[in-house]
Amino acid sequence: TKVKPVMAANYQLELGKLPARRVSRISGLSLMGNNQPLDKNGNQPVDFTIELSGAEAREWHAWLQQNGKGAARREQGRLLLMAPDFKEVLYDINLKDVIITSYSYEINDNDAAQNPDAQATIKKVTIGLKADVVLINAVK
């Protein structure tokens, strides 16, 4: 089997109806197993974080306000690991029963410096997630 190159930013994330078109980073996601104990259903939950552009922060913030951190509401999603040309899907990773475990954001410092009376904009958002089940499917 020929190994295909994978770049750190070559992925697309779908998580319920939450926007994740501008994912700049995913970290802590180990697809080779982890040391977490199995849950009562025999699953091994996976914790990871994503970093999004500030443009998508509003919908994530609204979801958290409505549901609360770690809320019972769980989202279904998938992570697509793309080839360097961003056209071919190498792996389709299904994420089942995902909850938000943390949420933080970074303010754009230039806003305050240019206009102290203006409302600051969010530069990026970091969101902690936990998926109860992760299913990895090699596409090619």
N, C-alpha and C positions, 0 to 999 in steps of 0.2 A: 504494500500500500504506500502510495506516495504521500509524504507529509506536506500539507499546504501551509504556507506562512500565514500567521495571524498577527495582526497589529493590535496594540492595546486599545485603540479607539474604534475598532471595527466591529461595532455591535449596534443592534437596534433593540429597544425594549418596548414591550407592550404590557401594560398592567391595568386591567379593567379599562375604564374610560379616562384614567389619569394621563395627562400629557407627558410624554417622555421622548419627544422627537430630538431633543438637544442634549442627549446624555454625553457628557464629556469624560466621565470616569466611572468605572465599576471597580470596587476593591473588596477584598476579603471573601470573595466567592471562590470556594475550593470545589472543584468538580471531581477531585480524586478521593473524596471521603474526608471526614473530619472527626474530631474526638468527642463530639457531642453525644450524649446518651440518646437512645431511642425513646420516643414518646409512647404514650399508652396505646397507640395504634400501630406501633412497630416502625414508624418513620423516623428518619434522622434529620431534624430541622437544620436549615442552612441560613446563617446570618451573613449579610453583606450590605455594602453601602453603594449608593449611586450619587453622582454629582450632576446636577442639571443647571441649565442657564437660568438666570433670574426671571426670564420671560415666562417660564412655566410655573413659577412659584405660587401664583395666585390660586390656581385650581388645587394644588396640593394643600395649601394652607386652608382653603375652604373645606376640603375633604376632612382634614384634621379637626377643624372647628365643629363640623357636623358629627363626626364619628369618634373623635378622641384618639390619642396615641394608644396603640395596642388594642384598639377597639375590636369587638367581636366580628365586625364586618371584615371579611376577607376577600381579597381580590385574586383573580386568576390571571396568569400572564405567561409571557414567553420572552426569552432572550435569544435573539438571532446573532450568531457569530458569523461575520461576513468575511469574504476573501478581500485581499487588499484593493481590488477594483470596486468593491462595495456592490457588486451585482450578483455574485454567487453566494448562496447561503451554505456555510460549511457545517454548522451545527445548529439545531433547533432545540433549545433548552426550555422545557415546559416547567413553569413555576406554579405550584398549586398551593392554595390557601395562604396567600402572602399577607402579612400585616406590617404596618409601619411601626417601627420601634423607637425611632428618633427622628428629629427634624431640626436643622439649624440653617442659618443663612448668613451671607456676607453682604454688607452694604457697599455700594459703590462710593468710595471716599471722594471722588471728583465732584459729585453732586453738591455736597456741602461746601466744598472749597469754592466752587463757581457761584453758587447761589445759596447762602445760608438759610433763606426762607423757603426754599423748595423742598418738597418731600423727597427723601432719598430713595433711590431705586435699588433693588436687590440685584447684586452681580451674579451670585450663584447660590444654589441650595444643595445641601448635603442631607440625604435621607437614608436612615437605617431601615433595612427590611429583613424580615424573617420569612422564609418559605418552608412550609411543613414538608413538602415533597418536591424534589427536583428530578426530572426525567430528561436524560440527554439522548438526543437522536442525531446520529451522524447522517447528514443529507447526502454527501458524496464521498 
